[in-house]
């Protein structure tokens, strides 16, 4: 079983002038396989980890999250370089284009609270940015319905089982309901 990790923002800094700053984003936009596969290729993304957050059950498994049994969302924990990719750009140009943020608890054929569209800010600054981006995306009118993406408190992170990590890299023809929209 995976040991829970906190979602505290991570900064890598030292005396070395070449040290790279990093930041963590935690996003849920339906099945974590498709979200991870798109985000892993974004310039500035250094690492991705699929897992569960936002629920009440400790040490959940994939089976525990389904049928809304644990309250957790299938999520992706993204480590990125904020000097290359801002949190705002990650949300506005990637997250809100790779899934339908207007379908509550659903993406494609996947239905349940585990597939909700949610942002789990890791700092007050991330929360403020998320609120601004949601308002901007909603006001833009590109979606036929209102945005249902929630902003939820950062919670304990549980990495998914190994068979779910890098799933679409290992199964290139596997199921996904994610693609980039205009």
N, C-alpha and C positions, 0 to 999 in steps of 0.2 A: 504494500500500500504506500502511496506517495505521502511524504510528510508535508503538511500544509506550509505554505510560504506566505508571508505578508506581501502586500502590494505596495510597499513604500517606494517612492521614486528612487531610482538609483542614479547616482552620479559617480562616474569613474574619474577621479582626478588625483594627481600626485605631483611630485616635484618635476617629473618628466614633462617637458613642453609638448611632447607628441601625444600625451594622454588624451583619450577620446571621451568626451562627455556622452552620457547616455541618459535616456528617459524611458519610462515604461508607460504604455497605454494598454488598457484592458477594454476590449470591445466584444459585443455579442451581436451577431447579425444573421442568425439561423445556424444551420449546420456548420460546425467549426472547420470542417475539411475545406470547403470552398473559400471561406474567408481567409484562412491561412494561406491557401495556394495563391490567391491574388496578392495578398499583402507581402508575402515573402520576396516578391520580385520588385517591390517599390524601392527606388533609390533612397538610401538612408535607413532602411530597415536592416537591422543587424541580426536579429534572431526572432523566432516565433515559437510559441509553446501553446498547444491546445489544452483546454481544461474546463473546469467548472468553478463558478463563483456566483454569489448572490443568493444562496439558499440557506437552509437551516440544518441540513444533514451533514455531519462531519464525515470526512473521508468518503465522499460519494464515488460510485462507479458509474460507468456509462449506463448500465442497466438501471441504477438508482435515479438517474436524471430523467428518464423517459416517463411518459404519461404524467408529467408534472408532479412526480412523487417527492422531489427533494427541494424544489424551489430554485435550484441552480439553473443558470443559463449556460449553454454550450458557448464558450468564449475563447478568444485568442489573446494571449499576453504577448505584446509586441515590444521588443527592445529596439529603440531607434536612436539615431544620432540627431539631436535637435539642431545642430549646425547645418545639416543637410536637408532634413525633413521636419518642418514644424508640426506641432500637435494639431494646429488649426488646419493645415494643409492635409494632414493624414485624415482628419475627419471629413472636411469639405470635399476634397478632390478624390478621395479613395473610399472611405467607409460609406458615405451617403450615396455613392454611385455603384457599389458592388452588391448591394442588396436593396430590397424594397422596404424602406422605413415606414411605410404606411399600412402594412398588414400586421395587426396586433397578434402576437404569439404565433406567427406563421411565416415561413419562407417556402414558396413552391409547394411541394407535396408534404413538407414537414410541418406538423401542427402540434402546438403545446407550448407551455410557458418556457420550456428549455430552449425554444427557438425564437424567443423575443428579441427585439432590437433594443439594445441597451448599451449605455456608456457607463463605465465605472471609473470616474475620475480618481486619479492618484494624488491630487493636490487641489487646494482651493483655486489655483490658477487654471488648472485643467477644467474644473467645474465651470468657471466663468467662460472659458473658451467654448466649451460644449454648449452652454446655454445660448451664446451668440450665434454659433454655427447652426444650431437647430432652428433658431428664429429666422436666420437668413435663408436656409434651405426651404423652410416652410413658406416664407414670403415670396420666394422666387417663382412659385407656381409650376415647377417642372413636374411635380407629382399630382395626380388627379384627386388625391385625398390628403387630409392632414397627416403630418408626421406623427407617428405613435411612439417613436424612440423615447425610452425613459432614461433619466439620469439617476443612477442608483449609487448608494455609498460603496466605496471600496470595501471589499470583504475578503475573507480568507481565500487564497487561491489554491486550488487542487489541480495538479497536472493530470491530464487524462492518461489512460493506460498506454503503454508503448505502441500497441497496434493502431492507435488513433493519431500518433505523431507522424507528421510528414505523409499522411495517408495517400493523398493524390500524387505525390512523387513516386510512391511505391505502386500505386494502382492508377495509372494515367487515364484509364477509361472509367474510373469510378464515378459514382453519383455526385453531382453538384447542381445546385440551383443558383449559382452565383456567376455573374458576368458583369463587366463594366458597362454602365449605361451613360448616356450623354448628360 
